Amino acid sequence: MDLSVNTQENIDFMVNEIVSKLKMVNIGALQLQSLDDDLYEELCEIYEMVMKKNNFSPNEMQALAEELGRLRKNA
C-alpha cells in the first residue's frame, strides 16, 4: 500500500490503524472523507507518529483526538 497517495482507501486504512492503536471507542466520529493534499499530509504525519510509539499519556491521547477532529471538520 502506497500511503503517499491521497486515496479514500489510504485515509480509511490510516484512520483505522490510529483508532486501533489508540484503542479509541468512537471510530464513527473519525471517519474522514477525501482530504486535500495539505490535510492528507497531516494525517500521514499523525499516522507515522502513532505507529512509532507504544504508549500515550492522557494528554497525548487528547491532543491526537483533537487533531483528528480538526481534520474531520475541514474535510
Long-range contacts (C-beta under 8 A, 24 or more apart in sequence): 3-44, 3-47, 4-44, 6-34, 6-35, 6-37, 6-40, 8-33, 8-34, 11-35, 11-40, 11-43, 14-43, 14-44, 14-46, 14-47, 15-43, 15-68, 17-47, 17-50, 17-51, 18-46, 18-47, 18-50, 18-64, 18-68, 21-50, 21-51, 22-50, 22-56, 22-61, 22-64, 24-65, 29-69, 29-72, 30-68, 30-69, 30-72, 31-72, 32-71, 32-72, 32-75, 33-75, 34-75, 35-71, 35-74, 35-75, 39-71, 39-74, 39-75, 42-67, 42-71, 43-71
